[in-house]
């Protein structure tokens, strides 16, 4: 049985450069920092970086945000490229995605119906 999202791992060609970029974007230091894996705590979940080949295919997790327009703008200002513009997908929910400077898809979502009390 699945217990819910725990970790999303992004392969990157340069772990140190990606670590520094994500540290700037997230505004916090990694909780685990080794050459083979860097992990950041994001709202109780983990965003991980591993050496590898980046890409925008495969699983497409969405990270929750309180202000999608502001976060989308911040990502673009930090050098990410728009992949999917902000879209209202109905019922007050908005999504968007960018390609981080390392070639990975980074999806964001504003969902006013998401209940943190349901997170296990």
ABEGO torsion letter per residue (X at the ends): XBAEBABBBBBBABAAAAAAAAAAAAGBBBABBBAABBBBBBGGBBBBBBBEBBBABEBBBBBBBABAAAAAAAAAAAGBBBABBBBBAEGGBBBBBBBBAAGBBBBBBBBAABBAAABX
